[in-house]
Amino acid sequence: MAPTLTVLVYSAVAAGAAALGAIPAALRRPLSLRWLGWANALAAGLMLGAAYRLMMIGLERGPLTSWASPSSSRPTGRLARMISS
């Protein structure tokens, strides 16, 4: 299967799963503020953990490459200069 078609199929499956996951939430009564607070805290913790892991993977790969080189006049080049100094 072509890579573009593979991405299309997987993204359609993900969209369908997200839609199915929303059905129980739409049919339930509203959550209390206590449950909503715990759910937000859990989501924030998961996102912080994922961001930390992605940052560590990026740091393990080494310095920024040519697409964000310090000699570039693009904003990413200036960002690379700030990070590397």
mmCIF file of the N, C-alpha and C atoms, coordinates in Angstrom:
data_MODEL
# 
_entry.id   MODEL 
# 
loop_
_atom_site.group_PDB 
_atom_site.id 
_atom_site.type_symbol 
_atom_site.label_atom_id 
_atom_site.label_alt_id 
_atom_site.label_comp_id 
_atom_site.label_asym_id 
_atom_site.label_entity_id 
_atom_site.label_seq_id 
_atom_site.pdbx_PDB_ins_code 
_atom_site.Cartn_x 
_atom_site.Cartn_y 
_atom_site.Cartn_z 
_atom_site.occupancy 
_atom_site.B_iso_or_equiv 
_atom_site.pdbx_formal_charge 
_atom_site.auth_seq_id 
_atom_site.auth_comp_id 
_atom_site.auth_asym_id 
_atom_site.auth_atom_id 
_atom_site.pdbx_PDB_model_num 
ATOM 1   N N  . MET A 1 1  ? 0.858   -1.173 0.000  1.00 0.00 ? 1  MET A N  1 
ATOM 2   C CA . MET A 1 1  ? 0.000   0.000  0.000  1.00 0.00 ? 1  MET A CA 1 
ATOM 3   C C  . MET A 1 1  ? 0.906   1.237  0.000  1.00 0.00 ? 1  MET A C  1 
ATOM 4   N N  . ALA A 1 2  ? 0.530   2.246  -0.727 1.00 0.00 ? 2  ALA A N  1 
ATOM 5   C CA . ALA A 1 2  ? 1.306   3.488  -0.808 1.00 0.00 ? 2  ALA A CA 1 
ATOM 6   C C  . ALA A 1 2  ? 1.327   4.173  0.556  1.00 0.00 ? 2  ALA A C  1 
ATOM 7   N N  . PRO A 1 3  ? 2.430   4.835  0.904  1.00 0.00 ? 3  PRO A N  1 
ATOM 8   C CA . PRO A 1 3  ? 2.517   5.495  2.216  1.00 0.00 ? 3  PRO A CA 1 
ATOM 9   C C  . PRO A 1 3  ? 1.406   6.518  2.452  1.00 0.00 ? 3  PRO A C  1 
ATOM 10  N N  . THR A 1 4  ? 1.035   7.242  1.417  1.00 0.00 ? 4  THR A N  1 
ATOM 11  C CA . THR A 1 4  ? -0.023  8.243  1.569  1.00 0.00 ? 4  THR A CA 1 
ATOM 12  C C  . THR A 1 4  ? -1.355  7.576  1.893  1.00 0.00 ? 4  THR A C  1 
ATOM 13  N N  . LEU A 1 5  ? -1.643  6.470  1.232  1.00 0.00 ? 5  LEU A N  1 
ATOM 14  C CA . LEU A 1 5  ? -2.882  5.746  1.495  1.00 0.00 ? 5  LEU A CA 1 
ATOM 15  C C  . LEU A 1 5  ? -2.867  5.133  2.896  1.00 0.00 ? 5  LEU A C  1 
ATOM 16  N N  . THR A 1 6  ? -1.711  4.661  3.323  1.00 0.00 ? 6  THR A N  1 
ATOM 17  C CA . THR A 1 6  ? -1.586  4.106  4.673  1.00 0.00 ? 6  THR A CA 1 
ATOM 18  C C  . THR A 1 6  ? -1.898  5.163  5.723  1.00 0.00 ? 6  THR A C  1 
ATOM 19  N N  . VAL A 1 7  ? -1.351  6.348  5.552  1.00 0.00 ? 7  VAL A N  1 
ATOM 20  C CA . VAL A 1 7  ? -1.625  7.441  6.490  1.00 0.00 ? 7  VAL A CA 1 
ATOM 21  C C  . VAL A 1 7  ? -3.102  7.800  6.476  1.00 0.00 ? 7  VAL A C  1 
ATOM 22  N N  . LEU A 1 8  ? -3.693  7.828  5.298  1.00 0.00 ? 8  LEU A N  1 
ATOM 23  C CA . LEU A 1 8  ? -5.117  8.147  5.185  1.00 0.00 ? 8  LEU A CA 1 
ATOM 24  C C  . LEU A 1 8  ? -5.975  7.119  5.923  1.00 0.00 ? 8  LEU A C  1 
ATOM 25  N N  . VAL A 1 9  ? -5.658  5.843  5.751  1.00 0.00 ? 9  VAL A N  1 
ATOM 26  C CA . VAL A 1 9  ? -6.430  4.781  6.419  1.00 0.00 ? 9  VAL A CA 1 
ATOM 27  C C  . VAL A 1 9  ? -6.269  4.879  7.934  1.00 0.00 ? 9  VAL A C  1 
ATOM 28  N N  . TYR A 1 10 ? -5.024  5.028  8.395  1.00 0.00 ? 10 TYR A N  1 
ATOM 29  C CA . TYR A 1 10 ? -4.810  5.098  9.843  1.00 0.00 ? 10 TYR A CA 1 
ATOM 30  C C  . TYR A 1 10 ? -5.447  6.342  10.461 1.00 0.00 ? 10 TYR A C  1 
ATOM 31  N N  . SER A 1 11 ? -5.407  7.459  9.756  1.00 0.00 ? 11 SER A N  1 
ATOM 32  C CA . SER A 1 11 ? -6.045  8.657  10.302 1.00 0.00 ? 11 SER A CA 1 
ATOM 33  C C  . SER A 1 11 ? -7.562  8.527  10.313 1.00 0.00 ? 11 SER A C  1 
ATOM 34  N N  . ALA A 1 12 ? -8.130  7.841  9.343  1.00 0.00 ? 12 ALA A N  1 
ATOM 35  C CA . ALA A 1 12 ? -9.573  7.603  9.346  1.00 0.00 ? 12 ALA A CA 1 
ATOM 36  C C  . ALA A 1 12 ? -9.972  6.694  10.510 1.00 0.00 ? 12 ALA A C  1 
ATOM 37  N N  . VAL A 1 13 ? -9.160  5.673  10.777 1.00 0.00 ? 13 VAL A N  1 
ATOM 38  C CA . VAL A 1 13 ? -9.425  4.787  11.925 1.00 0.00 ? 13 VAL A CA 1 
ATOM 39  C C  . VAL A 1 13 ? -9.333  5.579  13.230 1.00 0.00 ? 13 VAL A C  1 
ATOM 40  N N  . ALA A 1 14 ? -8.330  6.449  13.337 1.00 0.00 ? 14 ALA A N  1 
ATOM 41  C CA . ALA A 1 14 ? -8.187  7.265  14.548 1.00 0.00 ? 14 ALA A CA 1 
ATOM 42  C C  . ALA A 1 14 ? -9.371  8.207  14.717 1.00 0.00 ? 14 ALA A C  1 
ATOM 43  N N  . ALA A 1 15 ? -9.836  8.806  13.626 1.00 0.00 ? 15 ALA A N  1 
ATOM 44  C CA . ALA A 1 15 ? -10.998 9.700  13.698 1.00 0.00 ? 15 ALA A CA 1 
ATOM 45  C C  . ALA A 1 15 ? -12.247 8.932  14.121 1.00 0.00 ? 15 ALA A C  1 
ATOM 46  N N  . GLY A 1 16 ? -12.407 7.729  13.594 1.00 0.00 ? 16 GLY A N  1 
ATOM 47  C CA . GLY A 1 16 ? -13.546 6.902  13.993 1.00 0.00 ? 16 GLY A CA 1 
ATOM 48  C C  . GLY A 1 16 ? -13.489 6.514  15.456 1.00 0.00 ? 16 GLY A C  1 
ATOM 49  N N  . ALA A 1 17 ? -12.305 6.180  15.935 1.00 0.00 ? 17 ALA A N  1 
ATOM 50  C CA . ALA A 1 17 ? -12.159 5.834  17.347 1.00 0.00 ? 17 ALA A CA 1 
ATOM 51  C C  . ALA A 1 17 ? -12.458 7.029  18.240 1.00 0.00 ? 17 ALA A C  1 
ATOM 52  N N  . ALA A 1 18 ? -12.027 8.210  17.828 1.00 0.00 ? 18 ALA A N  1 
ATOM 53  C CA . ALA A 1 18 ? -12.321 9.415  18.609 1.00 0.00 ? 18 ALA A CA 1 
ATOM 54  C C  . ALA A 1 18 ? -13.824 9.685  18.636 1.00 0.00 ? 18 ALA A C  1 
ATOM 55  N N  . ALA A 1 19 ? -14.494 9.474  17.513 1.00 0.00 ? 19 ALA A N  1 
ATOM 56  C CA . ALA A 1 19 ? -15.942 9.688  17.466 1.00 0.00 ? 19 ALA A CA 1 
ATOM 57  C C  . ALA A 1 19 ? -16.669 8.680  18.352 1.00 0.00 ? 19 ALA A C  1 
ATOM 58  N N  . LEU A 1 20 ? -16.241 7.424  18.313 1.00 0.00 ? 20 LEU A N  1 
ATOM 59  C CA . LEU A 1 20 ? -16.864 6.412  19.180 1.00 0.00 ? 20 LEU A CA 1 
ATOM 60  C C  . LEU A 1 20 ? -16.610 6.714  20.649 1.00 0.00 ? 20 LEU A C  1 
ATOM 61  N N  . GLY A 1 21 ? -15.452 7.250  20.968 1.00 0.00 ? 21 GLY A N  1 
ATOM 62  C CA . GLY A 1 21 ? -15.142 7.589  22.355 1.00 0.00 ? 21 GLY A CA 1 
ATOM 63  C C  . GLY A 1 21 ? -15.966 8.744  22.883 1.00 0.00 ? 21 GLY A C  1 
ATOM 64  N N  . ALA A 1 22 ? -16.457 9.584  21.995 1.00 0.00 ? 22 ALA A N  1 
ATOM 65  C CA . ALA A 1 22 ? -17.254 10.730 22.424 1.00 0.00 ? 22 ALA A CA 1 
ATOM 66  C C  . ALA A 1 22 ? -18.713 10.380 22.663 1.00 0.00 ? 22 ALA A C  1 
ATOM 67  N N  . ILE A 1 23 ? -19.165 9.274  22.150 1.00 0.00 ? 23 ILE A N  1 
ATOM 68  C CA . ILE A 1 23 ? -20.578 8.901  22.295 1.00 0.00 ? 23 ILE A CA 1 
ATOM 69  C C  . ILE A 1 23 ? -20.994 8.734  23.756 1.00 0.00 ? 23 ILE A C  1 
ATOM 70  N N  . PRO A 1 24 ? -20.253 7.978  24.587 1.00 0.00 ? 24 PRO A N  1 
ATOM 71  C CA . PRO A 1 24 ? -20.683 7.872  25.989 1.00 0.00 ? 24 PRO A CA 1 
ATOM 72  C C  . PRO A 1 24 ? -20.713 9.216  26.705 1.00 0.00 ? 24 PRO A C  1 
ATOM 73  N N  . ALA A 1 25 ? -19.781 10.098 26.378 1.00 0.00 ? 25 ALA A N  1 
ATOM 74  C CA . ALA A 1 25 ? -19.774 11.416 27.024 1.00 0.00 ? 25 ALA A CA 1 
ATOM 75  C C  . ALA A 1 25 ? -20.993 12.230 26.618 1.00 0.00 ? 25 ALA A C  1 
ATOM 76  N N  . ALA A 1 26 ? -21.449 12.061 25.403 1.00 0.00 ? 26 ALA A N  1 
ATOM 77  C CA . ALA A 1 26 ? -22.612 12.817 24.939 1.00 0.00 ? 26 ALA A CA 1 
ATOM 78  C C  . ALA A 1 26 ? -23.907 12.298 25.549 1.00 0.00 ? 26 ALA A C  1 
ATOM 79  N N  . LEU A 1 27 ? -23.945 11.035 25.901 1.00 0.00 ? 27 LEU A N  1 
ATOM 80  C CA . LEU A 1 27 ? -25.172 10.444 26.425 1.00 0.00 ? 27 LEU A CA 1 
ATOM 81  C C  . LEU A 1 27 ? -25.278 10.490 27.943 1.00 0.00 ? 27 LEU A C  1 
ATOM 82  N N  . ARG A 1 28 ? -24.210 10.867 28.625 1.00 0.00 ? 28 ARG A N  1 
ATOM 83  C CA . ARG A 1 28 ? -24.214 10.924 30.084 1.00 0.00 ? 28 ARG A CA 1 
ATOM 84  C C  . ARG A 1 28 ? -24.675 12.265 30.596 1.00 0.00 ? 28 ARG A C  1 
ATOM 85  N N  . ARG A 1 29 ? -24.995 12.269 31.851 1.00 0.00 ? 29 ARG A N  1 
ATOM 86  C CA . ARG A 1 29 ? -25.302 13.553 32.486 1.00 0.00 ? 29 ARG A CA 1 
ATOM 87  C C  . ARG A 1 29 ? -23.985 14.290 32.704 1.00 0.00 ? 29 ARG A C  1 
ATOM 88  N N  . PRO A 1 30 ? -24.021 15.601 32.919 1.00 0.00 ? 30 PRO A N  1 
ATOM 89  C CA . PRO A 1 30 ? -22.778 16.364 33.106 1.00 0.00 ? 30 PRO A CA 1 
ATOM 90  C C  . PRO A 1 30 ? -21.993 15.882 34.327 1.00 0.00 ? 30 PRO A C  1 
ATOM 91  N N  . LEU A 1 31 ? -20.677 15.918 34.222 1.00 0.00 ? 31 LEU A N  1 
ATOM 92  C CA . LEU A 1 31 ? -19.817 15.503 35.324 1.00 0.00 ? 31 LEU A CA 1 
ATOM 93  C C  . LEU A 1 31 ? -19.770 16.585 36.390 1.00 0.00 ? 31 LEU A C  1 
ATOM 94  N N  . SER A 1 32 ? -19.522 16.165 37.611 1.00 0.00 ? 32 SER A N  1 
ATOM 95  C CA . SER A 1 32 ? -19.361 17.146 38.680 1.00 0.00 ? 32 SER A CA 1 
ATOM 96  C C  . SER A 1 32 ? -18.021 17.856 38.510 1.00 0.00 ? 32 SER A C  1 
ATOM 97  N N  . LEU A 1 33 ? -17.891 18.987 39.157 1.00 0.00 ? 33 LEU A N  1 
ATOM 98  C CA . LEU A 1 33 ? -16.640 19.731 39.073 1.00 0.00 ? 33 LEU A CA 1 
ATOM 99  C C  . LEU A 1 33 ? -15.477 18.944 39.668 1.00 0.00 ? 33 LEU A C  1 
ATOM 100 N N  . ARG A 1 34 ? -15.754 18.119 40.653 1.00 0.00 ? 34 ARG A N  1 
ATOM 101 C CA . ARG A 1 34 ? -14.702 17.310 41.267 1.00 0.00 ? 34 ARG A CA 1 
ATOM 102 C C  . ARG A 1 34 ? -14.124 16.323 40.236 1.00 0.00 ? 34 ARG A C  1 
ATOM 103 N N  . TRP A 1 35 ? -14.997 15.616 39.533 1.00 0.00 ? 35 TRP A N  1 
ATOM 104 C CA . TRP A 1 35 ? -14.529 14.669 38.510 1.00 0.00 ? 35 TRP A CA 1 
ATOM 105 C C  . TRP A 1 35 ? -13.823 15.389 37.375 1.00 0.00 ? 35 TRP A C  1 
ATOM 106 N N  . LEU A 1 36 ? -14.366 16.530 36.993 1.00 0.00 ? 36 LEU A N  1 
ATOM 107 C CA . LEU A 1 36 ? -13.760 17.307 35.920 1.00 0.00 ? 36 LEU A CA 1 
ATOM 108 C C  . LEU A 1 36 ? -12.354 17.770 36.307 1.00 0.00 ? 36 LEU A C  1 
ATOM 109 N N  . GLY A 1 37 ? -12.190 18.173 37.550 1.00 0.00 ? 37 GLY A N  1 
ATOM 110 C CA . GLY A 1 37 ? -10.870 18.586 38.036 1.00 0.00 ? 37 GLY A CA 1 
ATOM 111 C C  . GLY A 1 37 ? -9.871  17.441 38.011 1.00 0.00 ? 37 GLY A C  1 
ATOM 112 N N  . TRP A 1 38 ? -10.281 16.255 38.461 1.00 0.00 ? 38 TRP A N  1 
ATOM 113 C CA . TRP A 1 38 ? -9.384  15.098 38.444 1.00 0.00 ? 38 TRP A CA 1 
ATOM 114 C C  . TRP A 1 38 ? -9.032  14.676 37.016 1.00 0.00 ? 38 TRP A C  1 
ATOM 115 N N  . ALA A 1 39 ? -10.003 14.755 36.129 1.00 0.00 ? 39 ALA A N  1 
ATOM 116 C CA . ALA A 1 39 ? -9.738  14.400 34.735 1.00 0.00 ? 39 ALA A CA 1 
ATOM 117 C C  . ALA A 1 39 ? -8.753  15.385 34.100 1.00 0.00 ? 39 ALA A C  1 
ATOM 118 N N  . ASN A 1 40 ? -8.907  16.668 34.395 1.00 0.00 ? 40 ASN A N  1 
ATOM 119 C CA . ASN A 1 40 ? -7.972  17.658 33.875 1.00 0.00 ? 40 ASN A CA 1 
ATOM 120 C C  . ASN A 1 40 ? -6.577  17.462 34.453 1.00 0.00 ? 40 ASN A C  1 
ATOM 121 N N  . ALA A 1 41 ? -6.488  17.128 35.729 1.00 0.00 ? 41 ALA A N  1 
ATOM 122 C CA . ALA A 1 41 ? -5.186  16.886 36.351 1.00 0.00 ? 41 ALA A CA 1 
ATOM 123 C C  . ALA A 1 41 ? -4.509  15.671 35.724 1.00 0.00 ? 41 ALA A C  1 
ATOM 124 N N  . LEU A 1 42 ? -5.268  14.623 35.473 1.00 0.00 ? 42 LEU A N  1 
ATOM 125 C CA . LEU A 1 42 ? -4.714  13.432 34.834 1.00 0.00 ? 42 LEU A CA 1 
ATOM 126 C C  . LEU A 1 42 ? -4.228  13.740 33.422 1.00 0.00 ? 42 LEU A C  1 
ATOM 127 N N  . ALA A 1 43 ? -5.030  14.467 32.658 1.00 0.00 ? 43 ALA A N  1 
ATOM 128 C CA . ALA A 1 43 ? -4.637  14.823 31.288 1.00 0.00 ? 43 ALA A CA 1 
ATOM 129 C C  . ALA A 1 43 ? -3.389  15.700 31.288 1.00 0.00 ? 43 ALA A C  1 
ATOM 130 N N  . ALA A 1 44 ? -3.313  16.638 32.209 1.00 0.00 ? 44 ALA A N  1 
ATOM 131 C CA . ALA A 1 44 ? -2.143  17.514 32.277 1.00 0.00 ? 44 ALA A CA 1 
ATOM 132 C C  . ALA A 1 44 ? -0.895  16.721 32.642 1.00 0.00 ? 44 ALA A C  1 
ATOM 133 N N  . GLY A 1 45 ? -1.019  15.792 33.563 1.00 0.00 ? 45 GLY A N  1 
ATOM 134 C CA . GLY A 1 45 ? 0.125   14.964 33.925 1.00 0.00 ? 45 GLY A CA 1 
ATOM 135 C C  . GLY A 1 45 ? 0.608   14.104 32.774 1.00 0.00 ? 45 GLY A C  1 
ATOM 136 N N  . LEU A 1 46 ? -0.331  13.525 32.031 1.00 0.00 ? 46 LEU A N  1 
ATOM 137 C CA . LEU A 1 46 ? 0.053   12.719 30.869 1.00 0.00 ? 46 LEU A CA 1 
ATOM 138 C C  . LEU A 1 46 ? 0.753   13.567 29.809 1.00 0.00 ? 46 LEU A C  1 
ATOM 139 N N  . MET A 1 47 ? 0.246   14.767 29.571 1.00 0.00 ? 47 MET A N  1 
ATOM 140 C CA . MET A 1 47 ? 0.869   15.641 28.573 1.00 0.00 ? 47 MET A CA 1 
ATOM 141 C C  . MET A 1 47 ? 2.255   16.096 29.025 1.00 0.00 ? 47 MET A C  1 
ATOM 142 N N  . LEU A 1 48 ? 2.423   16.376 30.297 1.00 0.00 ? 48 LEU A N  1 
ATOM 143 C CA . LEU A 1 48 ? 3.751   16.748 30.793 1.00 0.00 ? 48 LEU A CA 1 
ATOM 144 C C  . LEU A 1 48 ? 4.733   15.594 30.643 1.00 0.00 ? 48 LEU A C  1 
ATOM 145 N N  . GLY A 1 49 ? 4.277   14.397 30.939 1.00 0.00 ? 49 GLY A N  1 
ATOM 146 C CA . GLY A 1 49 ? 5.134   13.222 30.780 1.00 0.00 ? 49 GLY A CA 1 
ATOM 147 C C  . GLY A 1 49 ? 5.517   12.987 29.334 1.00 0.00 ? 49 GLY A C  1 
ATOM 148 N N  . ALA A 1 50 ? 4.570   13.145 28.432 1.00 0.00 ? 50 ALA A N  1 
ATOM 149 C CA . ALA A 1 50 ? 4.860   12.962 27.010 1.00 0.00 ? 50 ALA A CA 1 
ATOM 150 C C  . ALA A 1 50 ? 5.811   14.039 26.503 1.00 0.00 ? 50 ALA A C  1 
ATOM 151 N N  . ALA A 1 51 ? 5.605   15.279 26.930 1.00 0.00 ? 51 ALA A N  1 
ATOM 152 C CA . ALA A 1 51 ? 6.487   16.370 26.497 1.00 0.00 ? 51 ALA A CA 1 
ATOM 153 C C  . ALA A 1 51 ? 7.898   16.156 27.008 1.00 0.00 ? 51 ALA A C  1 
ATOM 154 N N  . TYR A 1 52 ? 8.029   15.698 28.249 1.00 0.00 ? 52 TYR A N  1 
ATOM 155 C CA . TYR A 1 52 ? 9.353   15.434 28.813 1.00 0.00 ? 52 TYR A CA 1 
ATOM 156 C C  . TYR A 1 52 ? 10.057  14.338 28.026 1.00 0.00 ? 52 TYR A C  1 
ATOM 157 N N  . ARG A 1 53 ? 9.336   13.275 27.725 1.00 0.00 ? 53 ARG A N  1 
ATOM 158 C CA . ARG A 1 53 ? 9.944   12.169 26.982 1.00 0.00 ? 53 ARG A CA 1 
ATOM 159 C C  . ARG A 1 53 ? 10.370  12.605 25.585 1.00 0.00 ? 53 ARG A C  1 
ATOM 160 N N  . LEU A 1 54 ? 9.537   13.372 24.902 1.00 0.00 ? 54 LEU A N  1 
ATOM 161 C CA . LEU A 1 54 ? 9.899   13.861 23.573 1.00 0.00 ? 54 LEU A CA 1 
ATOM 162 C C  . LEU A 1 54 ? 11.111  14.789 23.639 1.00 0.00 ? 54 LEU A C  1 
ATOM 163 N N  . MET A 1 55 ? 11.183  15.599 24.677 1.00 0.00 ? 55 MET A N  1 
ATOM 164 C CA . MET A 1 55 ? 12.337  16.482 24.836 1.00 0.00 ? 55 MET A CA 1 
ATOM 165 C C  . MET A 1 55 ? 13.609  15.677 25.061 1.00 0.00 ? 55 MET A C  1 
ATOM 166 N N  . MET A 1 56 ? 13.532  14.633 25.869 1.00 0.00 ? 56 MET A N  1 
ATOM 167 C CA . MET A 1 56 ? 14.705  13.809 26.131 1.00 0.00 ? 56 MET A CA 1 
ATOM 168 C C  . MET A 1 56 ? 15.156  13.077 24.866 1.00 0.00 ? 56 MET A C  1 
ATOM 169 N N  . ILE A 1 57 ? 14.228  12.607 24.068 1.00 0.00 ? 57 ILE A N  1 
ATOM 170 C CA . ILE A 1 57 ? 14.585  11.951 22.803 1.00 0.00 ? 57 ILE A CA 1 
ATOM 171 C C  . ILE A 1 57 ? 15.288  12.945 21.885 1.00 0.00 ? 57 ILE A C  1 
ATOM 172 N N  . GLY A 1 58 ? 14.769  14.164 21.813 1.00 0.00 ? 58 GLY A N  1 
ATOM 173 C CA . GLY A 1 58 ? 15.399  15.182 20.986 1.00 0.00 ? 58 GLY A CA 1 
ATOM 174 C C  . GLY A 1 58 ? 16.795  15.535 21.458 1.00 0.00 ? 58 GLY A C  1 
ATOM 175 N N  . LEU A 1 59 ? 16.987  15.613 22.766 1.00 0.00 ? 59 LEU A N  1 
ATOM 176 C CA . LEU A 1 59 ? 18.315  15.927 23.293 1.00 0.00 ? 59 LEU A CA 1 
ATOM 177 C C  . LEU A 1 59 ? 19.299  14.789 23.066 1.00 0.00 ? 59 LEU A C  1 
ATOM 178 N N  . GLU A 1 60 ? 18.826  13.550 23.097 1.00 0.00 ? 60 GLU A N  1 
ATOM 179 C CA . GLU A 1 60 ? 19.699  12.408 22.845 1.00 0.00 ? 60 GLU A CA 1 
ATOM 180 C C  . GLU A 1 60 ? 20.186  12.386 21.403 1.00 0.00 ? 60 GLU A C  1 
ATOM 181 N N  . ARG A 1 61 ? 19.386  12.919 20.489 1.00 0.00 ? 61 ARG A N  1 
ATOM 182 C CA . ARG A 1 61 ? 19.758  12.898 19.074 1.00 0.00 ? 61 ARG A CA 1 
ATOM 183 C C  . ARG A 1 61 ? 20.847  13.901 18.749 1.00 0.00 ? 61 ARG A C  1 
ATOM 184 N N  . GLY A 1 62 ? 21.140  14.792 19.639 1.00 0.00 ? 62 GLY A N  1 
ATOM 185 C CA . GLY A 1 62 ? 22.241  15.714 19.424 1.00 0.00 ? 62 GLY A CA 1 
ATOM 186 C C  . GLY A 1 62 ? 21.796  17.109 19.056 1.00 0.00 ? 62 GLY A C  1 
ATOM 187 N N  . PRO A 1 63 ? 22.751  17.896 18.554 1.00 0.00 ? 63 PRO A N  1 
ATOM 188 C CA . PRO A 1 63 ? 22.448  19.302 18.248 1.00 0.00 ? 63 PRO A CA 1 
ATOM 189 C C  . PRO A 1 63 ? 21.496  19.441 17.068 1.00 0.00 ? 63 PRO A C  1 
ATOM 190 N N  . LEU A 1 64 ? 20.987  20.636 16.929 1.00 0.00 ? 64 LEU A N  1 
ATOM 191 C CA . LEU A 1 64 ? 20.064  20.920 15.833 1.00 0.00 ? 64 LEU A CA 1 
ATOM 192 C C  . LEU A 1 64 ? 20.786  20.776 14.501 1.00 0.00 ? 64 LEU A C  1 
ATOM 193 N N  . THR A 1 65 ? 20.066  20.301 13.497 1.00 0.00 ? 65 THR A N  1 
ATOM 194 C CA . THR A 1 65 ? 20.670  20.045 12.196 1.00 0.00 ? 65 THR A CA 1 
ATOM 195 C C  . THR A 1 65 ? 20.462  21.222 11.254 1.00 0.00 ? 65 THR A C  1 
ATOM 196 N N  . SER A 1 66 ? 20.786  21.028 9.995  1.00 0.00 ? 66 SER A N  1 
ATOM 197 C CA . SER A 1 66 ? 20.838  22.118 9.024  1.00 0.00 ? 66 SER A CA 1 
ATOM 198 C C  . SER A 1 66 ? 19.510  22.841 8.825  1.00 0.00 ? 66 SER A C  1 
ATOM 199 N N  . TRP A 1 67 ? 18.378  22.183 9.019  1.00 0.00 ? 67 TRP A N  1 
ATOM 200 C CA . TRP A 1 67 ? 17.102  22.864 8.804  1.00 0.00 ? 67 TRP A CA 1 
ATOM 201 C C  . TRP A 1 67 ? 16.897  23.988 9.804  1.00 0.00 ? 67 TRP A C  1 
ATOM 202 N N  . ALA A 1 68 ? 17.621  23.971 10.897 1.00 0.00 ? 68 ALA A N  1 
ATOM 203 C CA . ALA A 1 68 ? 17.513  25.038 11.893 1.00 0.00 ? 68 ALA A CA 1 
ATOM 204 C C  . ALA A 1 68 ? 18.904  25.523 12.271 1.00 0.00 ? 68 ALA A C  1 
ATOM 205 N N  . SER A 1 69 ? 19.755  25.663 11.282 1.00 0.00 ? 69 SER A N  1 
ATOM 206 C CA . SER A 1 69 ? 21.140  26.046 11.568 1.00 0.00 ? 69 SER A CA 1 
ATOM 207 C C  . SER A 1 69 ? 21.217  27.497 12.027 1.00 0.00 ? 69 SER A C  1 
ATOM 208 N N  . PRO A 1 70 ? 22.200  27.822 12.863 1.00 0.00 ? 70 PRO A N  1 
ATOM 209 C CA . PRO A 1 70 ? 22.344  29.202 13.350 1.00 0.00 ? 70 PRO A CA 1 
ATOM 210 C C  . PRO A 1 70 ? 22.622  30.198 12.233 1.00 0.00 ? 70 PRO A C  1 
ATOM 211 N N  . SER A 1 71 ? 23.152  29.744 11.094 1.00 0.00 ? 71 SER A N  1 
ATOM 212 C CA . SER A 1 71 ? 23.449  30.671 10.005 1.00 0.00 ? 71 SER A CA 1 
ATOM 213 C C  . SER A 1 71 ? 22.199  31.038 9.208  1.00 0.00 ? 71 SER A C  1 
ATOM 214 N N  . SER A 1 72 ? 21.123  30.366 9.475  1.00 0.00 ? 72 SER A N  1 
ATOM 215 C CA . SER A 1 72 ? 19.890  30.625 8.737  1.00 0.00 ? 72 SER A CA 1 
ATOM 216 C C  . SER A 1 72 ? 19.284  31.948 9.184  1.00 0.00 ? 72 SER A C  1 
ATOM 217 N N  . SER A 1 73 ? 18.640  32.639 8.261  1.00 0.00 ? 73 SER A N  1 
ATOM 218 C CA . SER A 1 73 ? 17.983  33.897 8.616  1.00 0.00 ? 73 SER A CA 1 
ATOM 219 C C  . SER A 1 73 ? 16.535  33.671 9.034  1.00 0.00 ? 73 SER A C  1 
ATOM 220 N N  . ARG A 1 74 ? 16.083  32.430 8.939  1.00 0.00 ? 74 ARG A N  1 
ATOM 221 C CA . ARG A 1 74 ? 14.716  32.117 9.349  1.00 0.00 ? 74 ARG A CA 1 
ATOM 222 C C  . ARG A 1 74 ? 14.605  32.178 10.871 1.00 0.00 ? 74 ARG A C  1 
ATOM 223 N N  . PRO A 1 75 ? 13.400  32.327 11.407 1.00 0.00 ? 75 PRO A N  1 
ATOM 224 C CA . PRO A 1 75 ? 13.230  32.353 12.864 1.00 0.00 ? 75 PRO A CA 1 
ATOM 225 C C  . PRO A 1 75 ? 13.761  31.093 13.543 1.00 0.00 ? 75 PRO A C  1 
ATOM 226 N N  . THR A 1 76 ? 13.696  29.932 12.861 1.00 0.00 ? 76 THR A N  1 
ATOM 227 C CA . THR A 1 76 ? 14.210  28.719 13.490 1.00 0.00 ? 76 THR A CA 1 
ATOM 228 C C  . THR A 1 76 ? 15.708  28.807 13.689 1.00 0.00 ? 76 THR A C  1 
ATOM 229 N N  . GLY A 1 77 ? 16.425  29.521 12.797 1.00 0.00 ? 77 GLY A N  1 
ATOM 230 C CA . GLY A 1 77 ? 17.864  29.698 12.961 1.00 0.00 ? 77 GLY A CA 1 
ATOM 231 C C  . GLY A 1 77 ? 18.178  30.527 14.190 1.00 0.00 ? 77 GLY A C  1 
ATOM 232 N N  . ARG A 1 78 ? 17.400  31.576 14.415 1.00 0.00 ? 78 ARG A N  1 
ATOM 233 C CA . ARG A 1 78 ? 17.600  32.384 15.614 1.00 0.00 ? 78 ARG A CA 1 
ATOM 234 C C  . ARG A 1 78 ? 17.290  31.584 16.867 1.00 0.00 ? 78 ARG A C  1 
ATOM 235 N N  . LEU A 1 79 ? 16.273  30.746 16.796 1.00 0.00 ? 79 LEU A N  1 
ATOM 236 C CA . LEU A 1 79 ? 15.936  29.881 17.925 1.00 0.00 ? 79 LEU A CA 1 
ATOM 237 C C  . LEU A 1 79 ? 17.093  28.920 18.205 1.00 0.00 ? 79 LEU A C  1 
ATOM 238 N N  . ALA A 1 80 ? 17.671  28.353 17.148 1.00 0.00 ? 80 ALA A N  1 
ATOM 239 C CA . ALA A 1 80 ? 18.790  27.436 17.325 1.00 0.00 ? 80 ALA A CA 1 
ATOM 240 C C  . ALA A 1 80 ? 19.974  28.157 17.964 1.00 0.00 ? 80 ALA A C  1 
ATOM 241 N N  . ARG A 1 81 ? 20.207  29.415 17.581 1.00 0.00 ? 81 ARG A N  1 
ATOM 242 C CA . ARG A 1 81 ? 21.301  30.182 18.178 1.00 0.00 ? 81 ARG A CA 1 
ATOM 243 C C  . ARG A 1 81 ? 21.071  30.398 19.658 1.00 0.00 ? 81 ARG A C  1 
ATOM 244 N N  . MET A 1 82 ? 19.826  30.692 20.025 1.00 0.00 ? 82 MET A N  1 
ATOM 245 C CA . MET A 1 82 ? 19.514  30.934 21.442 1.00 0.00 ? 82 MET A CA 1 
ATOM 246 C C  . MET A 1 82 ? 19.672  29.666 22.253 1.00 0.00 ? 82 MET A C  1 
ATOM 247 N N  . ILE A 1 83 ? 19.251  28.536 21.683 1.00 0.00 ? 83 ILE A N  1 
ATOM 248 C CA . ILE A 1 83 ? 19.325  27.275 22.421 1.00 0.00 ? 83 ILE A CA 1 
ATOM 249 C C  . ILE A 1 83 ? 20.760  26.807 22.568 1.00 0.00 ? 83 ILE A C  1 
ATOM 250 N N  . SER A 1 84 ? 21.557  26.958 21.509 1.00 0.00 ? 84 SER A N  1 
ATOM 251 C CA . SER A 1 84 ? 22.905  26.415 21.536 1.00 0.00 ? 84 SER A CA 1 
ATOM 252 C C  . SER A 1 84 ? 23.887  27.279 22.319 1.00 0.00 ? 84 SER A C  1 
ATOM 253 N N  . SER A 1 85 ? 23.540  28.521 22.625 1.00 0.00 ? 85 SER A N  1 
ATOM 254 C CA . SER A 1 85 ? 24.497  29.363 23.349 1.00 0.00 ? 85 SER A CA 1 
ATOM 255 C C  . SER A 1 85 ? 24.308  29.308 24.846 1.00 0.00 ? 85 SER A C  1 
# 
